[in-house]
Amino acid sequence: MVLALAGVSFSAMAQDDPTLKHSVATNSFWSNWFIQVGAQWNAWYSAEEHGAGLKSSPLESFRSNPGAAIAIGKWFTPGLGLRTKLMGIWGKQVRAGVNGEGVGRLNRFWLLNENILFNLSNMLGGYNPDRVWNFIPFVGGGVGRSMTHNRYAMDLNVGILNEFRLSRKTFLNLEVGWNRLENDIDFNPFDTNLDPNHRGWDSHDNLLYAELGLTFNLGKGTWDKVPDVNAIKALHQSQIDALNGQLADANAEIDRLNKLIADHKCPEPPAPPIVKFAPPATVFFYCDKTKSGPSYSRDMVDVRAVGKYALDNNCDLLVTGYADSKTGKPDHNQWLSDERAKTVVEELVGMGVNRSKITSVGKGGVLILSPFELNRRATVEVR
């Protein structure tokens, strides 16, 4: 339980700051499921062999047998998952023979365990959907049954799962694990070596196994990275500041020219030219919105400044609406761009600009600016 809470805390920390390059968005419950199948080689260490001095190698024929496993699981974060695993079929009942050699008898069994998976590769190295090797320790527990002896026992297990990427949907597994049975599941009434007061490795039945298999991702098996919201806001603000700077420079130039005209002493000075110059104003909108945006109120200040310039100089205005082509269907994007342009037109008309002096155009979905969210906008410029 402590390891599980630590894994959840680590994943939460990785997602609190939206500027972290490894942060990911939460997926739905039906995403990130997987199934596993594998072939095993297991070695049985029976409690009844305590004190017999039998060879401990897992490859000894009297304690090893092939097996099979199948599992289903889900990743709740890139670093934390749960798995339900069924394994077993062929095992051995191990005891000492007459001459002290090991004797193994067939013991058909199964173990059903629930495992907590910790993908340390993602926890420590950050989520990477193209990583070739994932190192995944696990802990868990469950129940087992010897079908040969009709006995049940609870068990605890730990192990390491290594996943090697074959494709986005398929991984090659190499897994090793240890199961410790709490009760004597392969009981043999004829063995006399068992010391009821003994504590240690062979005080319980133990199963070591190595497994080679495949993992298949079901449905969506990846995680979407969270966009850098602060960076997007900073980009919007820098563009707005640049437009405001251009407008301030234009107003300063107009004041300079007007002062030159006022100071000119010719008896019959020519009529001062009408300077038709004003930088375009831009209004940014939220996704699928026509009347609000991240800096809507501040954007409208720029629109009114261009409108006042048009009133003072009797200029025509062009209002152009846009939507981003990354989201939405073309028909809906065309409607969005038209409505965004109309929103700006109504603002200009409300401040006194004659509607006949305004041309409104909707460009539909485009991909002119980067990132694509900046294409959700409307512009106002002097024609």
VEXNUKE-459876 format. One record per residue (C-alpha): residue in three letters; x, y, z. Coordinates in pm, whole numbers, padded with zeros to 5 digits, always signed. Layout:
N
alaXYZ;...
This chain:
383
met+00000+00000+00000;val+00289+00239+00075;leu+00444+00171-00267;ala+00106+00227-00437;leu+00056+00562-00262;ala+00412+00664-00351;gly+00343+00585-00716;val+00022+00790-00716;ser+00199+01084-00547;phe+00486+01072-00798;ser+00243+01073-01094;ala+00041+01358-00943;met+00355+01567-00894;ala+00450+01511-01258;gln+00113+01653-01374;asp+00071+01956-01140;asp+00296+02186-01342;pro+00160+02227-01701;thr+00504+02333-01828;leu+00668+01994-01752;lys+00762+01822-02076;his+00658+01479-01943;ser+00314+01573-01802;val+00017+01389-01954;ala-00361+01427-01960;thr-00586+01180-01778;asn-00743+00919-02005;ser-01091+00767-01975;phe-01153+00449-01776;trp-01173+00241-02096;ser-00827+00346-02217;asn-00489+00180-02146;trp-00614-00176-02089;phe-00394-00471-02184;ile-00388-00851-02190;gln-00086-01078-02147;val-00017-01440-02236;gly+00299-01630-02157;ala+00480-01959-02117;gln+00659-02029-01789;trp+00926-02245-01633;asn+00851-02279-01262;ala+01042-02430-00974;trp+00865-02553-00659;tyr+01024-02537-00312;ser+00810-02732-00067;ala+00791-02678+00309;glu+00820-03056+00347;glu+01180-03055+00222;his+01312-02856+00519;gly+01621-03021+00663;ala+01652-03270+00377;gly+01949-03095+00214;leu+01809-03123-00139;lys+01972-02940-00429;ser+01826-02591-00457;ser+01880-02523-00827;pro+01552-02423-00999;leu+01654-02638-01296;glu+01650-02965-01099;ser+01408-03204-01267;phe+01241-03302-00939;arg+01127-02942-00871;ser+01079-02775-01214;asn+00802-02795-01469;pro+00659-02584-01755;gly+00355-02365-01695;ala+00130-02108-01857;ala-00014-01770-01762;ile-00277-01520-01876;ala-00346-01175-01734;ile-00557-00863-01786;gly-00473-00520-01651;lys-00496-00142-01682;trp-00256+00150-01648;phe-00412+00434-01448;thr-00111+00661-01504;pro+00201+00604-01715;gly+00372+00479-01399;leu+00101+00296-01200;gly-00121+00004-01303;leu-00311-00301-01177;arg-00307-00655-01317;thr-00507-00971-01249;lys-00302-01281-01335;leu-00386-01653-01351;met-00093-01896-01373;gly+00002-02254-01304;ile-00125-02590-01449;trp+00182-02812-01391;gly+00388-02812-01073;lys+00581-03049-00850;gln+00536-03186-00498;val+00894-03201-00367;arg+01020-03431-00094;ala+01330-03629-00002;gly+01376-03985-00129;val+01513-04285+00058;asn+01875-04201-00031;gly+01841-03827+00029;glu+01783-03740-00336;gly+01496-03518-00441;val+01169-03673-00551;gly+00913-03475-00747;arg+00555-03578-00798;leu+00305-03408-01025;asn+00104-03138-00851;arg-00152-02963-01069;phe-00228-02617-00933;trp-00331-02261-01014;leu-00258-01920-00859;leu-00477-01611-00904;asn-00305-01287-00803;glu-00372-00915-00812;asn-00055-00715-00885;ile+00032-00346-00845;leu+00263-00249-01134;phe+00522+00032-01109;asn+00668+00140-01446;leu+00993+00290-01316;ser+01102+00379-01670;asn+00810+00625-01699;met+00826+00737-01334;leu+01196+00825-01343;gly+01258+00898-01710;gly+00929+01062-01809;tyr+00659+00920-02033;asn+00785+00817-02378;pro+00548+00621-02608;asp+00844+00506-02821;arg+01063+00375-02538;val+01207+00033-02633;trp+01240-00110-02279;asn+01017-00060-01976;phe+01132-00181-01633;ile+00826-00270-01422;pro+00856-00414-01066;phe+00533-00543-00910;val+00393-00665-00577;gly+00067-00838-00497;gly-00115-01130-00349;gly-00400-01370-00405;val-00510-01728-00366;gly-00394-02065-00498;arg-00530-02416-00517;ser-00371-02757-00559;met-00610-02955-00775;thr-00407-03269-00705;his-00446-03241-00326;asn-00761-03026-00315;arg-00597-02768-00087;tyr-00618-02387-00087;ala-00372-02123+00034;met-00333-01745+00027;asp-00010-01618-00127;leu+00207-01307-00159;asn+00419-01238-00465;val+00680-00997-00600;gly+00860-00983-00932;ile+00998-00781-01221;leu+00834-00744-01562;asn+01050-00630-01854;glu+00859-00510-02163;phe+01031-00471-02501;arg+00842-00268-02760;leu+00756-00444-03085;ser+00490-00192-03194;arg+00248+00056-03036;lys+00011-00233-02964;thr+00248-00522-02890;phe+00530-00584-02642;leu+00757-00882-02573;asn+00759-00976-02201;leu+01036-01124-01989;glu+00915-01172-01631;val+01059-01332-01318;gly+00867-01371-00991;trp+00839-01530-00649;asn+00518-01660-00485;arg+00510-01749-00114;leu+00216-01964-00007;glu+00088-01897+00345;asn-00048-02251+00397;asp+00085-02592+00298;ile-00073-02639-00044;asp+00114-02956-00154;phe+00074-03147+00174;asn+00239-03488+00191;pro+00151-03686+00508;phe+00446-03924+00460;asp+00716-03655+00484;thr+00867-03629+00833;asn+01126-03356+00778;leu+00893-03063+00850;asp+00975-02878+01172;pro+00662-02692+01290;asn+00878-02438+01476;his+01101-02362+01179;arg+01110-02007+01042;gly+01266-01907+00715;trp+01263-01972+00342;asp+01146-02336+00359;ser+00892-02284+00637;his+00635-02223+00358;asp+00577-02350+00008;asn+00752-02124-00246;leu+00727-02097-00624;leu+00988-01929-00845;tyr+00910-01875-01211;ala+01046-01722-01531;glu+00803-01626-01807;leu+00829-01530-02173;gly+00519-01385-02333;leu+00342-01101-02515;thr+00143-00795-02408;phe-00135-00660-02632;asn-00271-00309-02572;leu-00649-00278-02603;gly-00792+00041-02753;lys-00604+00362-02679;gly-00271+00265-02525;thr-00091+00600-02521;trp-00119+00925-02321;asp-00165+01277-02459;lys+00087+01534-02339;val-00053+01845-02171;pro+00004+02163-02378;asp+00229+02432-02232;val-00050+02678-02141;asn+00188+02937-01996;ala+00392+02943-02316;ile+00075+02992-02527;lys-00038+03279-02303;ala+00306+03439-02327;leu+00298+03414-02707;his-00047+03577-02722;gln+00066+03857-02493;ser+00385+03920-02694;gln+00183+03949-03015;ile-00064+04186-02850;asp+00221+04398-02713;ala+00378+04412-03060;leu+00049+04531-03215;asn+00007+04793-02943;gly+00362+04911-03007;gln+00293+04945-03379;leu-00022+05143-03307;ala+00166+05375-03071;asp+00436+05433-03335;ala+00170+05511-03597;asn-00002+05762-03366;ala+00333+05928-03292;glu+00403+05960-03666;ile+00060+06113-03723;asp+00121+06366-03444;arg+00458+06455-03597;leu+00308+06512-03942;asn+00021+06719-03801;lys+00271+06934-03613;leu+00473+06990-03933;ile+00156+07096-04112;ala+00055+07329-03829;asp+00401+07492-03821;his+00417+07540-04199;lys+00407+07916-04285;cys+00321+07907-04656;pro+00050+08164-04740;glu-00159+07909-04919;pro-00059+07571-04782;pro-00197+07270-04963;ala-00462+07069-04790;pro-00300+06826-04549;pro-00304+06474-04686;ile-00518+06212-04518;val-00281+05954-04379;lys-00443+05617-04420;phe-00220+05410-04204;ala-00312+05205-03902;pro-00183+04864-03796;pro-00432+04579-03799;ala-00598+04482-03473;thr-00642+04118-03374;val-00905+03955-03149;phe-00837+03602-03022;phe-01119+03359-02938;tyr-01154+03040-02736;cys-01213+02711-02919;asp-01566+02704-03073;lys-01647+03050-02924;thr-01755+03367-03108;lys-01775+03621-02824;ser-01498+03542-02574;gly-01126+03476-02569;pro-00815+03466-02347;ser-00767+03846-02378;tyr-01099+03952-02530;ser-01142+04280-02340;arg-00786+04391-02410;asp-00819+04296-02780;met-01132+04511-02811;val-00930+04815-02694;asp-00715+04773-03007;val-01025+04730-03226;arg-01174+05056-03094;ala-00844+05235-03157;val-00849+05128-03524;gly-01220+05221-03543;lys-01151+05568-03405;tyr-00875+05612-03659;ala-01117+05513-03937;leu-01378+05763-03811;asp-01125+06046-03788;asn-00988+05978-04139;asn-01306+05856-04315;cys-01143+05518-04393;asp-01295+05191-04504;leu-01233+04888-04285;leu-01190+04517-04364;val-01287+04268-04093;thr-01169+03909-04150;gly-01271+03611-03936;tyr-01080+03283-03903;ala-01109+02940-03739;asp-00838+02677-03698;ser-00853+02382-03939;lys-00721+02138-03676;thr-01059+02117-03503;gly-01415+02109-03632;lys-01564+02035-03973;pro-01521+02278-04266;asp-01887+02389-04263;his-01875+02461-03890;asn-01541+02644-03922;gln-01685+02864-04196;trp-01973+02955-03968;leu-01733+03023-03680;ser-01519+03257-03892;asp-01829+03448-04016;glu-01965+03490-03663;arg-01630+03605-03524;ala-01608+03868-03797;lys-01969+03977-03719;thr-01879+04016-03349;val-01605+04265-03438;val-01827+04444-03694;glu-02097+04499-03429;glu-01835+04644-03194;leu-01725+04894-03465;val-02082+04989-03553;gly-02157+05035-03182;met-01881+05295-03157;gly-02014+05494-03453;val-01849+05347-03764;asn-02095+05342-04057;arg-02179+04982-04147;ser-02139+05071-04516;lys-01771+05150-04447;ile-01706+04796-04321;thr-01645+04484-04531;ser-01677+04150-04344;val-01517+03825-04468;gly-01503+03475-04313;lys-01204+03264-04422;gly-01318+02938-04258;gly-01065+02697-04108;val-00699+02789-04177;leu-00354+02689-04053;ile-00159+03015-04092;leu-00016+03067-03743;ser+00161+02829-03507;pro+00057+02695-03266;phe-00273+02626-03437;glu-00478+02778-03149;leu-00369+03127-03267;asn-00577+03086-03585;arg-00898+03130-03380;arg-00913+03506-03441;ala-01055+03804-03627;thr-00856+04097-03767;val-00945+04461-03846;glu-00742+04661-04096;val-00771+04987-04291;arg-00841+04927-04658;
